Amino acid sequence: MLTIDIVSDVVCPWCYIGKRRLEAALAELRRDRPELPVAIRWLPYFLNPDTPPQGEPYRPFLEAKFGGPEKLAETWARIKEAGNQVGIPFAFERIEVRANTLAAHRLIHHVQRTLPQATRDLVEGLFMVSFVEPRNLGDHEVLARIADAAGWDYQSALDFLAGDAEEEEVQALAERVQQMGVSSVPFFIFGGRLGVSGAQSPEVLRQAMDQAIAGAAAND
């Protein structure tokens, strides 16, 4: 089995691009080695750990971060170009809130543990609502609707999000990832041993997969 750990945050546009590029690499791998099982695990990372629980206005924060509206426009243009190449129509201008993503990470953590078959659609839905059909990912009702569309019923998701279940586990995982030396996302770990930083091309990601598979075979 090939294991792939993906360290990301759902408010990171390059993480969404990296997800799509990984999917392209996986499609090639499955064509070449259809018998090889692949297990994917999403690990939490807080891109903006200082975000207030209720979130805050999106554009002013980014203009301050990137050095004004012109620099931000240039940054968005580069990301949009990369997004278009993998089928992501980023709608940055429509995003109103810079969301706190703790609840979203709790949701991912819980679903991949208890309803793993829903994880793929859940994560895609979170990225979609973050960047393409922008809504506030800090809103529990928004998150519960995404979970419902992925296969976990709305009310159960809403009840889960209303408490603090699995918050400590998520925070501990995020701290462990940082202790491993991960300081930017996306970050991919193949076979538990080979790390790749950034939204690399499908070709680079496929090479890393092959190296991890070969390394595992050599150690058997």
N, C-alpha and C positions, 0 to 999 in steps of 0.2 A: 504493500500500500504506500502511496505517496501522500504525505501529510503536507498541507499548506496552511500556515498561520498568516493571517493578514492583519497587520496593525493599522488601524485607520480611525478617522473621525468622520461622521456623516455631514459635517459642515466644511469638509476639505474638498475643493473641486478636483484637485489632482488625485485624491483617493478614488473619486468616481471614475476618472479617466483610467487610473491604474486598474480598477476593477474590470473595466471593459477590455483593456489590453490583456489582462490575465485570462479572461474568458476566451479571447481569441487564441491565446497560447494553449489553453486547455482543449479547445476544439481540435487543434492540430494533434495534440498528444493523444486524444481519444480516437482520432482517425488512424494513427500509427499503432497505438497500443490499446485497443478497446477492452482488453481483458484486465487492465491495470486499474484497481480501485483507487479513488482519490478522495481524501477527507479534508474538508476546508473548515477552519475555525477562525472566527473573527475575534480579535483582541482589541480592547478599548484604548483609545488615546484621546487626551483632551487638548485639542489644538489651541483653544483659548480658555485655560483653566480659571481665569479671572472673570469669566462671564457671569453676571448676576443671575440668580435663579429665574427671574422673570424675563431675562434677555435684555437687550438694549438695541437702539437704532443701528441698522446695519451699515449704511453708507458712511456716516460720519466716522465710525471706527476705522473703516478701511481707508478712507482718505487720510486720516492721521497716520495710519500704519505705513502706507505706501508713499506718502509725501505730497498729497494734494489730489484734486480731481483729475488732472491730466495724467499723472503717473498711474492712478487707479484705472483710468480708461485704457491706457496702454497694457496694463496687466490683464485686465478683462479681455482685451482683444486677443492676447496671446493664448489665454486659456480657452476662449471660445473657438479659436482656430484648431487647437488640439482636440477639443470636444467634438467639433464637427467631424473630424476624421474617424471618430468612434461612435458616431450617432447620438451625441448628447447635445441638445440645443439649449445651452445655458441661458438662463433668463435673469442675470444678475440685477438688472435695473428694476426688476419687480420684487426683489427681496426686501422686506421691510425690517425684519428682526434678526439680530445676531443671537441665535438661540443657545441656551445652556443645554448641553447634550447628555447630561447624566441620565435622564430618564430614557432617552433613546438607547444608550448603551446598556442600561438595565434590561430593556426590552429585548435587545439582541441576545444578551447573555442568557436570559431566561428561555427564550424561544429555541435557541440552538441546543439548549440542554434538555428541554422537555418536549419540543415539537420540531426536531431537526429538519424535517422535510419542508417546513415553512420558512426556514432561515433565508434561503436565496431570494424569495419573493419579498420577504420583509426588508432585507437590506436594500434591494433595488428600490422598493417603495420609499424608503427613508431618503435615499439619495434623490429620487425623482421629486419628492415633495420639498426637499431642501433647495434644489437648483432649477428644476424645470417647471413645476407647478407650485411656486413658492407659497408655503404656509409656515407657521411657527412650529418648529419641531420641539419646542418646550411646552407646547399645549398638549395636555394628556388626551384630550378628545381627538385631536389630530393624530396622535400616535396610535390610539386605540383603533381608529378607522384604518390606518395602514396595516396594523396587525390583523384586523378582521379580513381585509382583502387578501392577506397572505395565508389565512387559514386558521387563525386563532380568534375566537369570537369576541366581538366588541366589548361586551360587558365584563368578561373575564379579564381582558387586557386592561380595561379602565380600573377595575378593582385592584389589580396588581399594581398599577402605576400610582394609585392613590396612597399607597403605603411606602415603606422604604425597603421592601424586601430585596435582597441581593445587592443592595448599595455598597455594603462593605466589601463584598466579593469583587465587584467591579472596580472599586477604588484600589483594592489590593493588586488586581491584575494590571491596572494602569501603572501603578508604582513599580511592579516587577518588570514591566516592559521597559521603563526608563532605566531601571537598574541594569538591564541587559545592554544599555547603551543606545537604545533607540531614541533619537532626538528630533526626528522629522518623519512625516508620513506622506504617502503610504510606505510601508515596510513589509516585505514578504520574507517568510522563513520556510524554506523547502526542506522537507525531510528532517526537521528539527535541528538542522546543522548549518544550512547554507542561507545566509541573509542577502537580500537584494533591496537596496534603498531607492525609493523614487518610483514614479510612474514610467518604468522602463518599457521599451518596445516589446511586442509579443515575441520577437526573435530572441531578445535577451532573456526574457522570462522562460521561454522554452528551453534555452540552453541551461539555465539554472535547474530546471526540472530534470533534465537529462543527467546533469552532474549529480544531483541528489539521488536519483535512482541508481546510477552507477556506483556511487559511494555506499549506498545501502547494500547493494549486491556484493560489493567487495568485502563488506564486513560480515556477511552471512557465513 
